[in-house]
Amino acid sequence: MTSEELEKAIQFVLEQQGQFYAGLKELEAKQHQQAELQGQQHKQFEQQQKQLDQLTNSVMGLTAIAGTLAEKYTELIEAQKKLTESQEHTDKRLHAVIDILMKRNPINGNSQ
């Protein structure tokens, strides 16, 4: 191998090393970008997880409130039924008293 051929071979190897080094630096830069992106995505995931937890807690709270309201509504219906029955009973007794009073003291326009 002549010195000129040897110099060309060395030049070729150096160029190849330069290209390899440039490619390696490009890969390192891309890897760094990917790591940053992954870090951002991880932060977003954590924020979304917190929001999901908050929403879950809110839904659970609203479900409990809805259950309590349903119970109170049922209690209110029962109380209304009892009140209606009591009023009907009171009305019957009041009518009986009125009937008794009307029989004892009829109102027909004449004063006694």
All heavy atoms as an XYZ file, in Angstrom:
899
protein
N       0.863     -1.152      0.000
C       0.000      0.000      0.000
C       0.918      1.224      0.000
O       1.842      1.323      0.786
C      -0.885     -0.031      1.235
C      -1.817      1.121      1.301
S      -2.896      1.039      2.728
C      -4.273      0.193      2.143
N       0.626      2.140     -0.868
C       1.442      3.342     -0.985
C       1.013      4.326      0.081
O      -0.051      4.191      0.704
C       1.268      3.984     -2.383
O      -0.054      4.432     -2.507
C       1.661      3.028     -3.492
N       1.845      5.315      0.288
C       1.523      6.318      1.295
C       0.271      7.107      0.895
O      -0.512      7.534      1.745
C       2.708      7.253      1.537
O       2.945      8.047      0.397
N       0.083      7.289     -0.406
C      -1.125      7.991     -0.871
C      -2.367      7.155     -0.576
O      -3.387      7.673     -0.109
C      -1.009      8.252     -2.372
C      -2.098      9.129     -2.896
C      -1.907      9.421     -4.377
O      -0.826      9.840     -4.796
O      -2.897      9.215     -5.096
N      -2.285      5.847     -0.806
C      -3.411      4.955     -0.518
C      -3.665      4.896      0.991
O      -4.819      4.876      1.439
C      -3.123      3.552     -1.058
C      -3.139      3.478     -2.549
C      -2.721      2.097     -3.055
O      -2.039      1.355     -2.333
O      -3.125      1.779     -4.184
N      -2.576      4.883      1.738
C      -2.713      4.866      3.191
C      -3.363      6.150      3.691
O      -4.240      6.132      4.541
C      -1.328      4.682      3.846
C      -1.320      4.605      5.361
C      -2.141      3.419      5.866
C       0.104      4.537      5.885
N      -2.976      7.272      3.117
C      -3.564      8.545      3.510
C      -5.042      8.589      3.134
O      -5.878      9.091      3.899
C      -2.813      9.707      2.853
C      -3.140     11.015      3.524
C      -2.203     12.119      3.079
O      -0.995     11.922      3.050
O      -2.758     13.186      2.798
N      -5.410      8.068      1.990
C      -6.822      8.018      1.574
C      -7.622      7.125      2.520
O      -8.750      7.448      2.885
C      -6.948      7.522      0.131
C      -6.592      8.544     -0.897
C      -6.834      7.975     -2.292
C      -6.449      8.973     -3.366
N      -6.691      8.477     -4.700
N      -7.026      6.008      2.901
C      -7.704      5.088      3.810
C      -7.907      5.757      5.172
O      -8.984      5.657      5.787
C      -6.899      3.795      3.955
N      -6.868      6.459      5.641
C      -6.981      7.161      6.920
C      -8.031      8.255      6.812
O      -8.862      8.434      7.717
C      -5.618      7.733      7.357
C      -4.656      6.580      7.719
C      -5.763      8.696      8.521
C      -3.230      7.022      7.991
N      -8.011      8.983      5.679
C      -8.998     10.044      5.471
C     -10.407      9.456      5.454
O     -11.323     10.016      6.047
C      -8.704     10.770      4.151
C      -9.586     11.951      3.874
C      -9.374     13.074      4.877
O      -8.275     13.280      5.400
N     -10.448     13.795      5.164
N     -10.561      8.319      4.809
C     -11.872      7.647      4.755
C     -12.336      7.248      6.161
O     -13.475      7.476      6.553
C     -11.802      6.410      3.843
C     -13.056      5.622      3.828
C     -14.162      6.050      3.095
C     -13.174      4.430      4.550
C     -15.330      5.327      3.076
C     -14.352      3.697      4.544
C     -15.432      4.139      3.803
N     -11.432      6.667      6.950
C     -11.761      6.252      8.306
C     -12.131      7.467      9.150
O     -13.099      7.450      9.917
C     -10.592      5.467      8.941
C     -10.811      5.260     10.434
C     -10.405      4.123      8.244
N     -11.374      8.559      8.992
C     -11.674      9.770      9.747
C     -13.039     10.349      9.367
O     -13.792     10.803     10.233
C     -10.573     10.817      9.550
C      -9.235     10.509     10.218
C      -8.191     11.574      9.844
C      -9.383     10.423     11.726
N     -13.348     10.345      8.083
C     -14.656     10.832      7.626
C     -15.770      9.953      8.185
O     -16.812     10.456      8.628
C     -14.714     10.867      6.093
C     -13.911     11.983      5.487
C     -13.894     11.926      3.963
O     -14.606     11.072      3.365
O     -13.175     12.743      3.362
N     -15.545      8.654      8.166
C     -16.538      7.729      8.700
C     -16.729      7.962     10.202
O     -17.861      7.960     10.698
C     -16.131      6.272      8.445
C     -16.204      5.863      6.994
C     -17.631      5.954      6.454
O     -18.589      5.499      7.074
N     -17.771      6.582      5.298
N     -15.644      8.161     10.928
C     -15.742      8.450     12.355
C     -16.487      9.767     12.579
O     -17.291      9.880     13.506
C     -14.347      8.527     12.994
C     -13.771      7.196     13.355
C     -12.455      7.362     14.115
O     -11.662      8.264     13.814
N     -12.229      6.470     15.069
N     -16.227     10.771     11.746
C     -16.913     12.050     11.854
C     -18.407     11.895     11.626
O     -19.234     12.454     12.366
N     -18.763     11.115     10.611
C     -20.183     10.871     10.335
C     -20.833     10.080     11.477
O     -21.953     10.370     11.892
C     -20.345     10.123      9.010
C     -20.042     10.970      7.797
C     -20.122     10.161      6.503
O     -20.464      8.973      6.511
N     -19.795     10.799      5.395
N     -20.090      9.090     11.963
C     -20.596      8.291     13.077
C     -20.804      9.179     14.305
O     -21.822      9.101     14.983
C     -19.630      7.138     13.397
C     -20.040      6.334     14.580
C     -21.075      5.401     14.482
C     -19.422      6.507     15.825
C     -21.464      4.652     15.578
C     -19.808      5.763     16.928
C     -20.836      4.835     16.802
N     -19.834     10.051     14.588
C     -19.922     10.948     15.736
C     -21.110     11.906     15.575
O     -21.849     12.146     16.528
C     -18.604     11.717     15.905
C     -18.585     12.610     17.110
C     -18.444     12.073     18.384
C     -18.718     13.996     16.981
C     -18.437     12.884     19.504
C     -18.711     14.818     18.100
C     -18.569     14.258     19.349
O     -18.563     15.070     20.462
N     -21.290     12.444     14.364
C     -22.411     13.358     14.113
C     -23.740     12.620     14.298
O     -24.681     13.150     14.894
C     -22.311     13.943     12.706
N     -23.823     11.395     13.793
C     -25.036     10.594     13.967
C     -25.289     10.284     15.429
O     -26.434     10.329     15.910
N     -24.223      9.992     16.163
C     -24.343      9.712     17.592
C     -24.843     10.949     18.339
O     -25.730     10.847     19.190
C     -22.990      9.256     18.144
C     -22.954      8.866     19.616
C     -23.870      7.674     19.870
C     -21.529      8.560     20.054
N     -24.321     12.122     18.006
C     -24.767     13.366     18.655
C     -26.234     13.641     18.325
O     -26.999     14.079     19.178
C     -23.892     14.553     18.210
C     -22.529     14.548     18.825
C     -22.649     14.688     20.339
C     -21.326     14.648     21.014
N     -21.442     14.636     22.469
N     -26.623     13.358     17.089
C     -28.027     13.556     16.695
C     -28.937     12.616     17.488
O     -30.000     13.027     17.978
C     -28.181     13.288     15.191
C     -29.548     13.591     14.651
C     -29.625     13.357     13.143
O     -28.632     13.569     12.441
O     -30.722     12.966     12.700
N     -28.524     11.369     17.649
C     -29.300     10.418     18.441
C     -29.371     10.848     19.906
O     -30.426     10.722     20.544
C     -28.701      9.015     18.341
C     -28.938      8.279     17.029
C     -28.161      6.963     17.023
C     -30.410      8.025     16.812
N     -28.267     11.353     20.439
C     -28.271     11.833     21.822
C     -29.243     12.997     21.981
O     -29.983     13.070     22.971
C     -26.861     12.252     22.247
C     -25.925     11.098     22.509
C     -24.501     11.551     22.818
O     -24.205     12.770     22.711
O     -23.682     10.694     23.184
N     -29.282     13.907     21.006
C     -30.195     15.051     21.070
C     -31.648     14.569     21.019
O     -32.505     15.046     21.784
C     -29.908     16.026     19.933
N     -31.908     13.620     20.128
C     -33.270     13.079     20.035
C     -33.655     12.346     21.307
O     -34.797     12.451     21.771
C     -33.387     12.153     18.822
C     -33.412     12.899     17.512
C     -33.582     11.964     16.338
C     -33.581     12.750     15.034
N     -33.737     11.893     13.854
N     -32.708     11.629     21.879
C     -32.980     10.919     23.128
C     -33.281     11.918     24.246
O     -34.180     11.706     25.051
C     -31.791     10.038     23.502
C     -32.044      9.206     24.745
C     -30.842      8.338     25.114
O     -29.728      8.573     24.654
N     -31.074      7.359     25.965
N     -32.553     13.024     24.276
C     -32.793     14.062     25.273
C     -34.188     14.669     25.083
O     -34.919     14.878     26.056
C     -31.708     15.143     25.172
C     -31.865     16.250     26.159
N     -31.629     16.088     27.504
C     -32.254     17.544     26.009
C     -31.860     17.223     28.130
N     -32.242     18.124     27.240
N     -34.557     14.934     23.829
C     -35.893     15.464     23.546
C     -36.969     14.477     23.990
O     -37.985     14.870     24.558
C     -36.050     15.764     22.048
C     -35.264     16.951     21.566
C     -35.354     17.101     20.044
O     -35.781     16.194     19.332
N     -34.941     18.265     19.556
N     -36.752     13.196     23.722
C     -37.718     12.177     24.115
C     -37.847     12.101     25.637
O     -38.942     11.936     26.174
C     -37.315     10.800     23.547
C     -37.494     10.653     22.058
C     -38.956     10.730     21.649
O     -39.852     10.351     22.393
N     -39.199     11.260     20.464
N     -36.726     12.235     26.330
C     -36.758     12.199     27.798
C     -37.540     13.390     28.337
O     -38.339     13.256     29.277
C     -35.335     12.189     28.360
N     -37.336     14.573     27.747
C     -38.088     15.762     28.167
C     -39.578     15.580     27.896
O     -40.415     15.893     28.744
C     -37.566     17.008     27.455
C     -36.231     17.495     27.969
C     -35.746     18.742     27.227
O     -36.451     19.243     26.324
O     -34.658     19.225     27.565
N     -39.890     15.077     26.717
C     -41.289     14.844     26.348
C     -41.925     13.825     27.287
O     -43.050     14.010     27.748
C     -41.384     14.358     24.895
C     -42.778     14.075     24.359
C     -43.635     15.338     24.389
C     -42.701     13.525     22.953
N     -41.190     12.791     27.602
C     -41.706     11.772     28.514
C     -41.946     12.373     29.905
O     -42.947     12.072     30.558
C     -40.729     10.602     28.604
C     -41.253      9.439     29.424
C     -40.268      8.269     29.455
O     -39.117      8.403     29.066
N     -40.736      7.131     29.913
N     -41.056     13.256     30.350
C     -41.235     13.929     31.635
C     -42.491     14.799     31.633
O     -43.263     14.798     32.591
N     -42.710     15.527     30.539
C     -43.907     16.364     30.416
C     -45.168     15.500     30.416
O     -46.163     15.824     31.059
C     -43.846     17.198     29.144
C     -42.789     18.274     29.155
C     -42.628     18.937     27.789
O     -43.277     18.555     26.812
N     -41.755     19.927     27.720
N     -45.112     14.409     29.679
C     -46.268     13.505     29.613
C     -46.553     12.891     30.989
O     -47.709     12.716     31.358
C     -46.039     12.416     28.572
C     -46.095     12.929     27.158
C     -45.704     11.886     26.131
O     -45.007     10.917     26.436
N     -46.140     12.086     24.899
N     -45.500     12.598     31.714
C     -45.681     12.035     33.054
C     -46.355     13.053     33.973
O     -47.267     12.703     34.730
C     -44.330     11.590     33.632
C     -44.433     10.952     34.977
N     -44.975      9.695     35.158
C     -44.097     11.399     36.213
C     -44.961      9.395     36.449
N     -44.427     10.414     37.111
N     -45.927     14.315     33.882
C     -46.557     15.366     34.677
C     -48.032     15.522     34.297
O     -48.887     15.663     35.169
C     -45.822     16.694     34.495
C     -44.485     16.760     35.201
C     -43.800     18.097     34.958
C     -42.413     18.116     35.580
N     -41.709     19.378     35.285
N     -48.310     15.510     32.996
C     -49.699     15.616     32.540
C     -50.525     14.440     33.053
O     -51.669     14.612     33.476
C     -49.761     15.670     31.010
C     -49.283     16.970     30.429
C     -49.257     16.946     28.907
O     -49.351     15.889     28.284
N     -49.116     18.118     28.308
N     -49.934     13.254     33.005
C     -50.633     12.067     33.496
C     -50.959     12.207     34.976
O     -52.068     11.898     35.412
C     -49.794     10.810     33.246
C     -50.390      9.570     33.839
C     -51.442      8.920     33.218
C     -49.913      9.063     35.049
C     -52.005      7.789     33.778
C     -50.464      7.930     35.613
C     -51.510      7.294     34.976
N     -49.993     12.688     35.751
C     -50.225     12.872     37.187
C     -51.322     13.898     37.440
O     -52.169     13.701     38.307
C     -48.931     13.294     37.883
C     -47.917     12.168     38.031
C     -46.620     12.623     38.670
O     -46.334     13.846     38.711
O     -45.864     11.749     39.136
N     -51.328     14.995     36.669
C     -52.373     16.008     36.820
C     -53.736     15.420     36.462
O     -54.724     15.655     37.157
C     -52.081     17.225     35.929
C     -50.912     18.057     36.404
C     -50.548     19.153     35.404
O     -50.989     19.152     34.264
N     -49.732     20.094     35.847
N     -53.788     14.671     35.389
C     -55.049     14.049     34.976
C     -55.515     13.027     36.007
O     -56.712     12.906     36.267
C     -54.897     13.401     33.595
C     -54.759     14.413     32.488
C     -54.428     13.788     31.147
O     -54.026     12.628     31.063
N     -54.573     14.556     30.088
N     -54.567     12.316     36.598
C     -54.920     11.345     37.631
C     -55.518     12.051     38.842
O     -56.513     11.597     39.411
C     -53.691     10.520     38.047
C     -54.001      9.402     38.997
C     -54.904      8.344     38.393
O     -54.717      7.943     37.255
N     -55.898      7.903     39.128
N     -54.919     13.188     39.231
C     -55.460     13.965     40.354
C     -56.866     14.464     40.027
O     -57.766     14.416     40.873
C     -54.545     15.144     40.678
C     -53.264     14.757     41.373
C     -52.383     15.970     41.639
C     -51.056     15.560     42.253
N     -50.153     16.714     42.438
N     -57.048     14.948     38.803
C     -58.373     15.440     38.394
C     -59.386     14.299     38.399
O     -60.530     14.475     38.826
C     -58.302     16.082     37.007
C     -57.558     17.396     36.990
C     -57.355     17.933     35.579
O     -57.500     17.219     34.591
N     -57.019     19.210     35.484
N     -58.964     13.150     37.929
C     -59.854     11.986     37.919
C     -60.227     11.592     39.340
O     -61.395     11.290     39.631
C     -59.199     10.809     37.197
C     -60.014      9.523     37.095
C     -61.323      9.766     36.347
C     -59.213      8.432     36.430
N     -59.253     11.625     40.246
C     -59.532     11.319     41.651
C     -60.524     12.326     42.239
O     -61.450     11.944     42.965
C     -58.238     11.318     42.481
C     -57.328     10.144     42.151
O     -57.800      9.173     41.519
O     -56.133     10.205     42.526
N     -60.337     13.606     41.917
C     -61.252     14.636     42.408
C     -62.657     14.417     41.853
O     -63.646     14.540     42.580
C     -60.747     16.034     42.034
C     -59.506     16.454     42.788
C     -58.910     17.748     42.258
O     -59.249     18.224     41.182
N     -58.001     18.337     43.026
N     -62.739     14.108     40.572
C     -64.051     13.845     39.965
C     -64.707     12.619     40.587
O     -65.916     12.618     40.857
C     -63.920     13.658     38.450
C     -63.674     14.924     37.642
C     -63.369     14.570     36.182
C     -64.854     15.859     37.711
N     -63.920     11.599     40.825
C     -64.451     10.386     41.442
C     -65.002     10.703     42.829
O     -66.106     10.271     43.179
C     -63.350      9.309     41.541
O     -62.885      9.000     40.219
C     -63.864      8.047     42.200
N     -64.238     11.476     43.594
C     -64.702     11.860     44.936
C     -65.969     12.702     44.853
O     -66.886     12.536     45.662
C     -63.607     12.612     45.692
C     -62.447     11.721     46.078
O     -62.589     10.508     46.175
N     -61.290     12.310     46.283
N     -66.028     13.604     43.869
C     -67.219     14.438     43.700
C     -68.434     13.585     43.349
O     -69.523     13.788     43.901
C     -66.991     15.475     42.597
O     -65.979     16.378     42.970
N     -68.253     12.640     42.441
C     -69.366     11.767     42.048
C     -69.824     10.927     43.242
O     -71.029     10.754     43.465
C     -68.961     10.867     40.851
C     -69.973      9.768     40.617
C     -68.807     11.708     39.595
N     -68.867     10.435     44.015
C     -69.235      9.644     45.194
C     -70.014     10.506     46.190
O     -71.004     10.060     46.771
C     -67.979      9.049     45.842
C     -67.374      7.924     45.023
S     -65.755      7.315     45.601
C     -65.984      7.106     47.329
N     -69.574     11.754     46.373
C     -70.279     12.666     47.267
C     -71.685     12.959     46.772
O     -72.653     12.951     47.545
N     -71.808     13.206     45.468
C     -73.133     13.473     44.896
C     -74.033     12.247     44.980
O     -75.246     12.378     45.217
C     -72.991     13.928     43.440
C     -72.409     15.325     43.249
C     -72.155     15.597     41.778
C     -73.311     16.383     43.844
N     -73.455     11.079     44.818
C     -74.240      9.852     44.941
C     -74.767      9.697     46.365
O     -75.929      9.328     46.569
C     -73.380      8.633     44.552
O     -72.924      8.801     43.205
C     -74.158      7.345     44.661
N     -73.922     10.004     47.336
C     -74.358      9.930     48.737
C     -75.465     10.941     49.009
O     -76.459     10.627     49.680
C     -73.171     10.178     49.672
N     -75.311     12.141     48.467
C     -76.335     13.170     48.644
C     -77.644     12.733     47.997
O     -78.726     12.895     48.584
C     -75.852     14.518     48.062
C     -74.744     15.088     48.938
C     -77.003     15.512     47.936
C     -74.027     16.291     48.339
N     -77.552     12.163     46.799
C     -78.758     11.692     46.111
C     -79.444     10.600     46.925
O     -80.678     10.568     47.028
C     -78.409     11.173     44.716
N     -78.669      9.723     47.526
C     -79.247      8.675     48.373
C     -79.946      9.261     49.579
O     -81.053      8.842     49.934
N     -79.313     10.241     50.200
C     -79.922     10.902     51.363
C     -81.208     11.614     50.955
O     -82.221     11.535     51.665
C     -78.930     11.912     51.976
O     -77.752     11.212     52.366
C     -79.530     12.616     53.177
N     -81.173     12.294     49.822
C     -82.374     12.982     49.347
C     -83.499     11.999     49.060
O     -84.663     12.280     49.366
C     -82.060     13.801     48.092
C     -81.262     15.080     48.309
C     -80.923     15.720     46.979
C     -82.021     16.064     49.184
N     -83.160     10.856     48.497
C     -84.184      9.840     48.223
C     -84.804      9.346     49.530
O     -86.027      9.170     49.615
C     -83.572      8.677     47.441
N     -83.965      9.132     50.533
C     -84.482      8.698     51.843
C     -85.388      9.764     52.439
O     -86.475      9.458     52.944
C     -83.325      8.425     52.805
C     -82.523      7.183     52.479
C     -81.285      7.044     53.365
O     -81.174      7.781     54.374
O     -80.438      6.200     53.044
N     -84.949     11.018     52.386
C     -85.748     12.115     52.943
C     -87.058     12.271     52.175
O     -88.103     12.548     52.768
C     -84.959     13.435     52.912
C     -83.744     13.435     53.803
C     -84.114     13.222     55.262
C     -82.903     13.208     56.147
N     -83.208     12.848     57.519
N     -87.003     12.089     50.866
C     -88.216     12.181     50.048
C     -89.199     11.080     50.448
O     -90.395     11.330     50.594
C     -87.843     12.069     48.565
C     -89.008     12.200     47.636
C     -89.637     13.429     47.457
C     -89.486     11.100     46.928
C     -90.719     13.552     46.608
C     -90.569     11.218     46.080
C     -91.178     12.445     45.920
O     -92.242     12.570     45.074
N     -88.695      9.880     50.674
C     -89.541      8.767     51.111
C     -90.143      9.068     52.477
O     -91.337      8.838     52.702
C     -88.721      7.463     51.168
O     -88.184      7.200     49.865
C     -89.563      6.292     51.603
N     -89.332      9.612     53.388
C     -89.844      9.984     54.711
C     -90.922     11.060     54.589
O     -91.933     11.019     55.296
C     -88.696     10.500     55.592
C     -87.718      9.421     56.016
C     -86.504      9.991     56.745
O     -86.509     11.204     57.095
O     -85.544      9.237     56.948
N     -90.702     12.009     53.703
C     -91.672     13.084     53.490
C     -92.988     12.534     52.948
O     -94.075     12.946     53.387
C     -91.094     14.134     52.541
C     -91.943     15.359     52.251
C     -92.201     16.138     53.535
C     -91.270     16.246     51.227
N     -92.900     11.601     52.027
C     -94.118     10.975     51.480
C     -94.880     10.264     52.590
O     -96.115     10.383     52.690
C     -93.754     10.010     50.331
C     -93.292     10.798     49.111
C     -94.936      9.108     49.981
C     -92.738      9.944     47.998
N     -94.168      9.518     53.436
C     -94.816      8.806     54.533
C     -95.468      9.789     55.513
O     -96.584      9.574     55.980
C     -93.814      7.903     55.269
C     -93.357      6.707     54.458
C     -94.507      5.822     54.023
O     -95.395      5.532     54.853
O     -94.527      5.422     52.847
N     -94.764     10.866     55.820
C     -95.316     11.875     56.729
C     -96.555     12.513     56.117
O     -97.547     12.771     56.817
C     -94.264     12.935     57.042
N     -96.511     12.760     54.805
C     -97.671     13.341     54.122
C     -98.862     12.387     54.165
O    -100.002     12.812     54.376
C     -97.306     13.675     52.663
C     -98.416     14.348     51.882
C     -98.734     15.727     52.416
O     -97.839     16.464     52.809
N    -100.009     16.079     52.446
N     -98.615     11.100     53.992
C     -99.691     10.110     54.068
C    -100.322     10.109     55.463
O    -101.548     10.092     55.604
C     -99.163      8.711     53.736
C     -98.882      8.484     52.276
C     -98.338      7.080     52.051
C     -97.948      6.846     50.614
N     -97.373      5.501     50.417
N     -99.464     10.123     56.492
C     -99.969     10.140     57.871
C    -100.769     11.411     58.138
O    -101.822     11.371     58.785
C     -98.817     10.018     58.865
C     -98.189      8.653     58.903
C     -97.019      8.610     59.870
C     -96.355      7.238     59.846
N     -95.194      7.184     60.730
N    -100.285     12.525     57.646
C    -100.993     13.787     57.836
C    -102.343     13.763     57.123
O    -103.350     14.208     57.688
C    -100.142     14.954     57.318
C    -100.754     16.351     57.432
C    -101.020     16.690     58.898
C     -99.841     17.387     56.797
N    -102.379     13.212     55.930
C    -103.638     13.109     55.187
C    -104.631     12.230     55.944
O    -105.815     12.583     56.070
C    -103.380     12.539     53.779
O    -102.482     13.410     53.092
C    -104.664     12.409     52.985
N    -104.156     11.091     56.454
C    -105.025     10.206     57.239
C    -105.536     10.922     58.486
O    -106.715     10.824     58.841
C    -104.271      8.929     57.634
C    -103.968      8.018     56.471
C    -103.027      6.877     56.859
O    -102.657      6.768     58.052
O    -102.670      6.097     55.961
N    -104.669     11.642     59.159
C    -105.050     12.368     60.371
C    -106.076     13.453     60.050
O    -107.045     13.642     60.782
C    -103.809     12.990     61.007
O    -104.155     13.743     62.137
N    -105.887     14.140     58.943
C    -106.847     15.178     58.551
C    -108.199     14.568     58.210
O    -109.243     15.139     58.546
C    -106.305     15.977     57.355
C    -105.209     16.937     57.736
C    -104.613     17.648     56.533
O    -104.639     17.146     55.415
N    -104.064     18.832     56.781
N    -108.176     13.422     57.541
C    -109.438     12.757     57.224
C    -110.169     12.365     58.510
O    -111.382     12.548     58.630
C    -109.189     11.523     56.356
C    -108.782     11.851     54.940
C    -108.362     10.631     54.133
O    -108.311      9.506     54.695
O    -108.059     10.799     52.941
N    -109.435     11.833     59.473
C    -110.021     11.459     60.758
C    -110.575     12.699     61.479
O    -111.690     12.677     62.017
C    -108.970     10.748     61.623
C    -109.478     10.316     62.949
N    -110.398      9.309     63.098
C    -109.194     10.765     64.206
C    -110.671      9.156     64.378
N    -109.940     10.037     65.081
N    -109.803     13.778     61.472
C    -110.239     15.029     62.110
C    -111.483     15.570     61.408
O    -112.423     16.030     62.073
C    -109.104     16.075     62.075
O    -107.969     15.543     62.763
C    -109.532     17.380     62.716
N    -111.502     15.507     60.082
C    -112.676     15.973     59.336
C    -113.923     15.176     59.719
O    -115.010     15.756     59.920
C    -112.439     15.866     57.818
C    -111.528     16.954     57.272
O    -111.254     17.927     58.011
O    -111.082     16.827     56.106
N    -113.772     13.854     59.842
C    -114.925     13.017     60.211
C    -115.426     13.401     61.602
O    -116.631     13.533     61.820
C    -114.543     11.536     60.177
C    -114.363     10.991     58.794
C    -113.939      9.529     58.833
C    -113.637      9.018     57.437
N    -113.144      7.636     57.474
N    -114.524     13.586     62.540
C    -114.918     13.946     63.905
C    -115.541     15.342     63.934
O    -116.529     15.584     64.636
C    -113.719     13.878     64.833
C    -113.225     12.436     64.997
C    -112.086     12.326     65.957
N    -112.611     12.561     67.307
C    -111.846     12.747     68.360
N    -110.537     12.744     68.239
N    -112.378     12.945     69.542
N    -114.983     16.262     63.146
C    -115.523     17.611     63.093
C    -116.935     17.600     62.500
O    -117.833     18.277     63.007
C    -114.608     18.528     62.287
C    -114.985     19.995     62.195
C    -115.060     20.629     63.586
C    -114.000     20.757     61.332
N    -117.126     16.810     61.461
C    -118.464     16.700     60.861
C    -119.451     16.088     61.866
O    -120.618     16.494     61.925
C    -118.429     15.869     59.570
C    -117.800     16.587     58.418
N    -118.256     17.791     57.939
C    -116.718     16.272     57.646
C    -117.500     18.187     56.927
N    -116.565     17.270     56.731
N    -118.979     15.121     62.638
C    -119.851     14.511     63.647
C    -120.245     15.550     64.691
O    -121.418     15.634     65.096
C    -119.159     13.317     64.296
N    -119.304     16.367     65.123
C    -119.599     17.415     66.107
C    -120.565     18.431     65.503
O    -121.536     18.861     66.159
C    -118.300     18.093     66.601
C    -118.603     19.343     67.402
C    -117.468     17.125     67.409
N    -120.323     18.809     64.268
C    -121.216     19.764     63.598
C    -122.616     19.183     63.497
O    -123.612     19.873     63.752
C    -120.663     20.159     62.215
C    -119.404     21.009     62.381
C    -121.716     20.906     61.402
C    -118.657     21.294     61.085
N    -122.718     17.906     63.129
C    -124.033     17.260     63.030
C    -124.751     17.276     64.378
O    -125.952     17.561     64.461
C    -123.889     15.817     62.533
C    -123.544     15.746     61.053
O    -123.727     16.773     60.352
O    -123.082     14.677     60.606
N    -124.013     16.978     65.455
C    -124.606     16.985     66.798
C    -125.097     18.383     67.138
O    -126.222     18.576     67.626
C    -123.607     16.472     67.852
C    -123.342     14.993     67.648
C    -124.101     16.759     69.266
C    -122.192     14.448     68.478
N    -124.280     19.375     66.862
C    -124.652     20.753     67.165
C    -125.845     21.204     66.316
O    -126.709     21.937     66.794
C    -123.467     21.699     66.955
C    -122.325     21.567     67.962
C    -121.160     22.470     67.564
C    -122.793     21.906     69.374
N    -125.868     20.776     65.089
C    -126.975     21.154     64.200
C    -128.289     20.519     64.683
O    -129.348     21.131     64.578
C    -126.685     20.718     62.764
C    -125.571     21.502     62.103
S    -125.914     23.238     61.889
C    -127.085     23.182     60.574
N    -128.205     19.320     65.206
C    -129.408     18.655     65.705
C    -129.902     19.337     66.982
O    -131.094     19.447     67.218
C    -129.143     17.178     65.964
C    -128.994     16.375     64.705
C    -128.698     14.914     65.013
C    -128.461     14.154     63.726
N    -128.039     12.790     63.960
N    -128.988     19.787     67.807
C    -129.362     20.453     69.060
C    -129.830     21.897     68.813
O    -130.701     22.383     69.524
C    -128.189     20.489     70.020
C    -127.864     19.162     70.608
C    -126.812     19.316     71.684
N    -126.453     18.014     72.231
C    -125.470     17.818     73.037
N    -124.700     18.830     73.415
N    -125.221     16.626     73.494
N    -129.219     22.536     67.892
C    -129.522     23.928     67.648
C    -129.591     24.145     66.148
O    -128.673     24.677     65.548
C    -128.432     24.789     68.281
C    -128.798     26.252     68.272
O    -129.928     26.610     68.048
N    -127.807     27.102     68.524
N    -130.688     23.782     65.526
C    -130.794     23.912     64.069
C    -130.768     25.377     63.638
O    -131.337     26.239     64.295
C    -132.109     23.251     63.739
C    -132.849     23.123     65.021
C    -131.896     23.252     66.141
N    -130.111     25.611     62.533
C    -130.055     26.950     61.964
C    -131.021     26.980     60.797
O    -130.776     26.388     59.762
C    -128.637     27.306     61.510
C    -127.653     27.228     62.658
C    -128.630     28.693     60.876
C    -126.227     27.445     62.256
N    -132.128     27.691     60.957
C    -133.091     27.795     59.879
C    -133.593     29.230     59.763
O    -134.677     29.476     59.265
C    -134.250     26.811     60.033
C    -134.906     26.942     61.389
O    -134.640     27.892     62.111
N    -135.767     26.009     61.710
N    -132.764     30.139     60.255
C    -133.144     31.538     60.174
C    -133.913     32.028     61.369
O    -134.154     33.216     61.501
N    -134.387     31.165     62.240
C    -135.126     31.584     63.438
C    -134.198     31.543     64.645
O    -133.470     30.609     64.861
C    -136.303     30.622     63.714
C    -137.297     30.627     62.573
O    -137.351     31.596     61.812
N    -138.067     29.577     62.457
N    -134.287     32.565     65.443
C    -133.505     32.585     66.683
C    -134.324     32.037     67.789
O    -135.520     32.291     67.875
C    -133.115     34.025     67.039
O    -132.307     34.568     66.041
N    -133.788     31.334     68.721
C    -134.532     30.773     69.843
C    -134.204     31.458     71.114
O    -133.195     31.838     71.481
C    -134.268     29.279     69.977
C    -134.815     28.508     68.831
C    -134.554     26.993     69.037
O    -133.750     26.604     69.873
N    -135.258     26.212     68.281
